[in-house]
Amino acid sequence: MPNQLRLDPSRTTMLRRQFIVEMNRRFIHLRRAIDKLVVEDDVFGLVKPKPITFIQERQAWRFRTNAAKVKAYRQWLQQQVDAEILTVDVLGKPWTSTYVESAYSKGMMRAYTDLHAEALAETADFYRGSKAEFLRSSFNQPIIQSKLELLGTRAFTELEGVTKAMSQQMSRILTAGLIKGDGVMAIARALKDNVSTINATRARVIARTEIIAAHAEGQLDAFELLGVEEVGIMAEWSTAGDGKVCDECAALESVVMTIAAARGLIPRHANCRCCWIPADVMRGKKGRLRSRRMKAAVRESVWFERPAGTYKQAKRKSVWVGKGLL
């Protein structure tokens, strides 16, 4: 590939970090709210009984059954999640949309830059103006607005699923703690640890994955609008010898495919760092050869998901949409 088409490792790094920082902030607020509810307010009545005025003001659920306490906690938790994790603006737009739209825009700008690198070197001022006009005209198209809404909603829906799983896990943790007679600090710590674990293992992955997905779709849409028919996939930083490039992505480096076939293939996996670049390929009789190369690479990528089993097992268990190209 020409040098100007090599990937920029920092294209979405800052945006992903900002998304994760915002995600962390929201989950930290939830942890603090749990600490106040369970420890400071002692709603479960786990601390030594206090004067009646304290019980009325603080130990709100003290005389309820354990089942009723768990139910009350789940209702309270949903209120907190709606207020902290799943907030929307006055128009019902999810907070995640801001980051997704920005990633999509960066993807479109990257695609435009890749296709006009020579023009940038010769007439930088005119190039910047034409790029800005391309972005404005593209974003005004109803089909682009519809896609942005869909991408932003998808990230939000994924987050909703995470919070539901968190609520279920917390119910089990709280039930077990109340049955065993754990102290207030032990229960509070277990509930807060669950929030931290969910945030670290699932919520942050959503932030990273959805940013890459939006960036990739922005690139493909820009390529399509600019008349590109084929694109190549390449693992980010692989040409720089980055040891973090996984086998699944490395197998796909430099593979060429049509825009239609490329849809939804990136991210290849959670925390994927791949993106699209315009392909510099020959046409005509090389088409069949390219198709074979693509299928061989996809097959190899799927195989690396389950190297311990057979290829059929790997393909059957793979959740990557790319296996549909085989």
Long-range contacts (C-beta under 8 A, 24 or more apart in sequence): 1-232, 1-234, 1-254, 1-277, 1-280, 2-117, 2-280, 4-114, 4-117, 5-114, 5-117, 5-277, 5-278, 5-280, 6-239, 7-234, 7-236, 7-237, 7-275, 7-277, 8-110, 9-236, 9-237, 9-240, 9-273, 11-106, 11-110, 11-215, 11-275, 12-103, 12-106, 12-211, 12-212, 12-215, 15-99, 15-102, 15-103, 15-106, 15-211, 16-207, 16-208, 16-211, 16-212, 18-99, 19-96, 19-99, 19-207, 19-208, 19-211, 20-204, 20-207, 20-208, 22-95, 22-99, 23-199, 23-203, 23-204, 23-206, 23-207, 24-199, 24-204, 26-84, 26-85, 27-84, 27-85, 27-195, 27-196, 27-198, 27-199, 27-203, 29-84, 30-80, 30-81, 30-84, 30-85, 30-195, 31-192, 31-195, 31-196, 33-80, 33-84, 34-80, 34-188, 34-191, 34-192, 34-195, 35-188, 35-192, 37-76, 38-184, 38-187, 38-188, 38-191, 39-184, 39-185, 39-188, 42-184, 43-69, 43-72, 43-73, 44-69, 44-178, 44-184, 44-187, 46-183, 46-184, 46-187, 47-184, 66-175, 66-178, 66-179, 69-174, 69-178, 70-171, 70-174, 70-175, 70-178, 73-170, 73-171, 73-174, 74-167, 74-170, 74-171, 77-167, 77-170, 78-167, 81-163, 81-166, 81-167, 85-159, 85-163, 86-156, 86-159, 86-160, 86-163, 93-152, 94-152, 94-153, 94-155, 94-156, 95-156, 96-152, 96-155, 96-156, 96-159, 96-210, 97-148, 97-149, 97-152, 97-153, 97-155, 97-156, 99-155, 99-207, 99-210, 99-211, 100-148, 100-151, 100-152, 100-155, 100-210, 100-211, 100-214, 101-148, 101-151, 101-152, 101-214, 103-210, 103-211, 103-212, 103-214, 103-215, 103-218, 104-147, 104-148, 104-151, 104-214, 104-215, 104-217, 104-218, 105-135, 105-139, 105-218, 106-215, 106-218, 107-214, 107-215, 107-216, 107-217, 107-218, 107-219, 107-220, 107-221, 107-222, 107-275, 108-134, 108-135, 108-138, 108-218, 108-219, 108-221, 108-222, 109-135, 109-222, 110-215, 110-218, 110-219, 110-275, 111-218, 111-219, 111-220, 111-222, 111-223, 111-226, 111-228, 111-276, 111-278, 112-222, 112-226, 114-277, 114-278, 115-223, 115-226, 115-228, 115-278, 134-222, 134-225, 134-226, 138-221, 138-222, 138-225, 144-221, 147-217, 147-221, 151-210, 151-213, 151-214, 151-217, 154-210, 155-206, 155-210, 158-206, 158-210, 159-203, 159-206, 162-198, 162-202, 162-203, 162-206, 165-198, 165-202, 166-194, 166-195, 166-198, 169-194, 169-198, 170-194, 205-270, 205-271, 208-270, 208-271, 209-267, 209-270, 209-271, 209-272, 212-266, 212-267, 212-272, 212-273, 212-274, 212-275, 213-266, 213-267, 215-275, 216-265, 216-266, 216-267, 216-274, 216-275, 216-276, 217-263, 219-275, 219-276, 220-259, 220-262, 220-263, 220-276, 223-259, 223-276, 223-278, 224-259, 228-259, 228-278, 228-279, 229-258, 229-259, 230-256, 230-257, 230-258, 230-259, 230-279, 230-281, 231-256, 231-257, 231-258, 231-259, 231-262, 231-276, 231-277, 231-278, 231-279, 232-256, 232-257, 232-276, 232-277, 232-278, 232-279, 232-280, 232-281, 233-257, 233-262, 233-265, 233-266, 233-274, 233-276, 233-277, 234-274, 234-275, 234-277, 235-273, 235-274, 236-273, 236-274, 236-275, 237-273, 244-273, 245-273, 246-304, 247-301, 247-304, 248-301, 248-302, 248-304, 248-305, 249-273, 249-274, 249-301, 251-297, 251-300, 251-301, 251-304, 252-297, 252-298, 252-301, 255-293, 255-294, 255-297, 255-298, 256-281, 256-290, 256-293, 256-294, 257-290, 257-294, 257-325, 261-294, 261-325, 264-321, 265-320, 265-321, 265-322, 268-301, 268-320, 268-322, 269-320, 294-325, 295-325, 295-326, 298-322, 298-323, 298-325, 298-326, 299-326, 302-326
